[in-house]
Amino acid sequence: MARFLLVGLTTVAIDYAAYLLLLSAGIAISPAKAAGFVCGAVFAFFANREFTFAAPGRRYAVPRFAAVYLASLAANVAVNRLGLMIAPGQILPAFLAATALSAAMNFTGMKLFVFKQRGSRG
């Protein structure tokens, strides 16, 4: 769990930095949020595969990771958008709410579906 949190915090920093950069470049909120999320996801895949779950070389990991992250991407963008609709201009709280939900989805998906240890029952 500690390794997941370390990777997760770094992933969130990458996501947020890219999101703010894209917003400052005039990109609309939802595309900027999605692109920031994808930037973090690329880092998260390699860091979680090698460092958190120690599952290098798993051929099936990429499509499973993509499935988990596509689901959490949709939730992340939707919650971020909803947060900004409820509290316009409150970028950080909306971002954090979206991130909390997608982080929980990602951890569960990666542990149980993407990087599950062979022979593991749970």
Legacy VTK file of the C-alpha trace (Angstrom):
# vtk DataFile Version 3.0
C-alpha trace
ASCII
DATASET POLYDATA
POINTS 122 float
0.000 0.000 0.000
2.841 2.434 0.786
4.355 1.914 -2.661
0.968 2.445 -4.294
0.560 5.703 -2.364
4.020 6.939 -3.392
3.376 6.119 -7.043
-0.123 7.557 -6.710
1.073 10.874 -5.284
3.581 11.220 -8.102
0.902 10.301 -10.637
-1.440 12.921 -9.168
1.305 15.571 -9.348
1.896 14.755 -13.027
-1.855 14.797 -13.721
-2.408 18.115 -11.938
0.610 19.832 -13.512
-0.441 18.772 -17.012
-4.062 19.770 -16.294
-3.086 23.262 -15.135
-0.663 23.702 -18.020
-3.342 22.776 -20.539
-5.918 25.017 -18.856
-3.461 27.926 -18.990
-2.956 27.192 -22.710
-6.693 27.700 -23.243
-7.728 24.045 -23.542
-11.308 23.371 -22.355
-11.773 21.814 -18.912
-12.778 18.246 -19.786
-10.169 17.682 -22.532
-7.480 19.225 -20.310
-8.514 16.992 -17.405
-8.560 13.904 -19.612
-5.129 14.687 -21.071
-3.654 15.309 -17.614
-5.103 12.022 -16.425
-3.577 10.180 -19.387
-0.150 11.719 -18.699
-0.346 10.429 -15.134
-1.651 7.048 -16.316
1.379 6.422 -18.533
3.678 7.003 -15.565
1.407 4.948 -13.289
1.463 1.907 -15.558
5.231 1.548 -15.576
5.735 2.557 -11.944
3.023 0.229 -10.650
4.117 -2.655 -12.866
7.763 -2.444 -11.799
7.662 -0.925 -8.321
4.279 -1.430 -6.660
3.122 -4.823 -7.873
6.475 -6.220 -9.136
4.868 -7.732 -12.220
7.280 -6.933 -15.095
6.712 -8.447 -18.488
3.079 -9.486 -18.057
1.752 -9.543 -21.638
-1.875 -9.198 -20.597
-1.222 -6.209 -18.332
-1.470 -3.472 -20.979
-5.022 -4.217 -22.208
-6.246 -4.847 -18.660
-4.568 -1.665 -17.421
-6.162 0.257 -20.285
-9.608 -1.126 -19.404
-9.238 -0.160 -15.731
-7.896 3.282 -16.574
-10.547 3.989 -19.225
-13.250 3.329 -16.638
-11.534 5.485 -14.036
-10.815 8.182 -16.659
-14.528 8.479 -17.402
-15.330 8.697 -13.679
-12.490 11.168 -13.082
-13.546 13.575 -15.822
-17.226 13.336 -14.842
-16.591 14.000 -11.137
-14.217 16.865 -11.955
-16.845 18.412 -14.236
-19.591 17.906 -11.640
-17.407 19.475 -8.949
-16.842 22.538 -11.114
-20.555 22.771 -11.874
-21.336 22.707 -8.143
-18.520 25.086 -7.193
-17.406 27.091 -10.237
-13.759 28.078 -10.198
-12.833 25.625 -7.437
-10.329 23.681 -9.536
-8.342 22.043 -6.732
-11.318 20.649 -4.736
-12.930 19.299 -7.923
-9.607 17.779 -8.982
-9.098 16.144 -5.574
-12.615 14.668 -5.486
-12.141 13.227 -8.980
-8.710 11.902 -8.061
-9.922 10.220 -4.868
-12.585 8.268 -6.736
-10.329 7.244 -9.621
-7.478 6.281 -7.260
-9.768 3.879 -5.406
-10.969 2.428 -8.705
-7.406 2.116 -10.003
-6.016 0.402 -6.918
-8.838 -2.120 -6.844
-8.605 -2.786 -10.572
-4.828 -3.146 -10.585
-4.686 -5.373 -7.540
-7.531 -7.673 -8.560
-7.413 -7.562 -12.358
-4.230 -6.100 -13.863
-1.324 -7.223 -11.688
-2.951 -10.054 -9.754
-0.348 -12.564 -8.651
-0.634 -15.943 -10.318
-2.322 -18.499 -8.132
-3.655 -15.749 -5.862
-7.226 -16.101 -4.671
-7.642 -12.530 -3.561
LINES 1 123
122 0 1 2 3 4 5 6 7 8 9 10 11 12 13 14 15 16 17 18 19 20 21 22 23 24 25 26 27 28 29 30 31 32 33 34 35 36 37 38 39 40 41 42 43 44 45 46 47 48 49 50 51 52 53 54 55 56 57 58 59 60 61 62 63 64 65 66 67 68 69 70 71 72 73 74 75 76 77 78 79 80 81 82 83 84 85 86 87 88 89 90 91 92 93 94 95 96 97 98 99 100 101 102 103 104 105 106 107 108 109 110 111 112 113 114 115 116 117 118 119 120 121
